[in-house]
Every structure is written in C-alpha cells, then in structure tokens.
Amino acid sequence: TLKAVAWLTGLDKMTVKSIHKSLLLSKFTTDGKTLIKPERQAKYLAIDEFKLHDGHKYATATIDWETGYILYLAHGKKKAVVFEFMDHVGDEWMSKVEAVACDMNSDFEEAFKGRYP
C-alpha cells in the first residue's frame, strides 16, 4: 500500500502517490492521457465490474485471461466501457480474440456480440 511504502521510505504518503502516478503515466500512456494499446495480443478476455469505495460507483476491468494482465480499466459498468475498450484496441486486435468471459452483466455480452458476433 502507499501507506506502507511511505512508512518504509520515510516519505509522505502523498509524495509516494505522486511518484507512483508519474510512473504509471509514463509506462502506460503516450502523452499522460492517451493509453498505450496492449503490447501482447490476447486470445481470451475476461471482463467484470467491481464497486469503488462506498459501492455507489463502479469500475470495469478487462483482462487477458491467460496472463492475468489488466488490459483496460475504466469507470462505469455499462456498454460504453466495452465499446471504449474495443475502440482502444481496434478491429484488427479484436478479430484475433477467440472468447470473452463475463458474468451476468447483459450489457457486456450485448456489446461484444453486437460488434463482434
């Protein structure tokens, strides 16, 4: 946790958070805003939403089923999140995906089947 790293290093928790955020932005974005497309092609995807904080807000994670790597993480739990992911990786990348695992969220299923039957 940030708190544990702050305690171990003697730095303020917000300083550790700032360093971590800078590292993540440099590693996973091109200009601090635009996400980099996944380096590796995934054949199998898994997608699920989870509650943030007090349970009134959600985020959705899309992962490579074989490696467990997070490919995309976004606020929300609707079709729009799935469409954003598909637009991010592109048609060529998605054409090589063989299967998608998701729970009972019908929005996810409809989005994938609608664009890539």
WOFEN-V205152 format. One record per backbone hydrogen bond with DSSP energy under -0.5 kcal/mol. CO is the residue of the C=O (numbers start at 0). NH is the residue of the N-H. E is the energy in kcal/mol with one decimal. If there is no record, write none. Layout:
# WOFEN-V205152
co=CO nh=NH e=E
co=CO nh=NH e=E
This chain:
# WOFEN-V205152
co=0 nh=4 e=-2.3
co=1 nh=5 e=-2.6
co=2 nh=6 e=-2.2
co=3 nh=7 e=-2.6
co=4 nh=8 e=-2.5
co=5 nh=9 e=-1.8
co=5 nh=10 e=-0.8
co=11 nh=15 e=-2.1
co=12 nh=16 e=-2.2
co=13 nh=17 e=-2.2
co=14 nh=18 e=-2.3
co=15 nh=19 e=-2.5
co=16 nh=20 e=-2.6
co=17 nh=21 e=-2.2
co=18 nh=22 e=-2.2
co=19 nh=23 e=-2.5
co=20 nh=24 e=-2.6
co=21 nh=25 e=-2.2
co=22 nh=26 e=-1.9
co=23 nh=27 e=-2.5
co=24 nh=28 e=-1.4
co=27 nh=35 e=-2.2
co=32 nh=34 e=-0.6
co=33 nh=29 e=-2.4
co=42 nh=97 e=-3.0
co=42 nh=98 e=-1.5
co=43 nh=64 e=-2.4
co=44 nh=100 e=-2.9
co=45 nh=62 e=-3.0
co=46 nh=102 e=-0.6
co=47 nh=60 e=-2.8
co=49 nh=58 e=-2.2
co=51 nh=54 e=-2.2
co=51 nh=56 e=-0.8
co=56 nh=51 e=-3.2
co=57 nh=75 e=-3.2
co=58 nh=49 e=-2.6
co=59 nh=73 e=-2.1
co=60 nh=47 e=-1.9
co=61 nh=70 e=-2.9
co=61 nh=71 e=-1.7
co=62 nh=45 e=-2.0
co=62 nh=64 e=-0.7
co=63 nh=67 e=-3.2
co=68 nh=63 e=-2.6
co=68 nh=70 e=-0.6
co=71 nh=61 e=-2.9
co=73 nh=59 e=-3.1
co=77 nh=80 e=-1.1
co=77 nh=81 e=-0.9
co=78 nh=82 e=-2.6
co=79 nh=83 e=-2.4
co=80 nh=84 e=-2.0
co=81 nh=85 e=-2.6
co=82 nh=86 e=-2.6
co=83 nh=87 e=-2.2
co=84 nh=88 e=-2.3
co=85 nh=89 e=-2.3
co=89 nh=93 e=-2.2
co=90 nh=94 e=-2.0
co=91 nh=95 e=-0.5
co=92 nh=95 e=-1.2
co=93 nh=96 e=-1.6
co=98 nh=44 e=-2.4
co=100 nh=46 e=-2.4
co=103 nh=105 e=-1.0
co=104 nh=107 e=-0.5
co=104 nh=108 e=-1.4
co=105 nh=109 e=-2.7
co=106 nh=110 e=-2.1
co=107 nh=111 e=-2.4
co=108 nh=112 e=-2.7
co=109 nh=113 e=-2.3
co=110 nh=114 e=-1.8
co=111 nh=115 e=-2.9
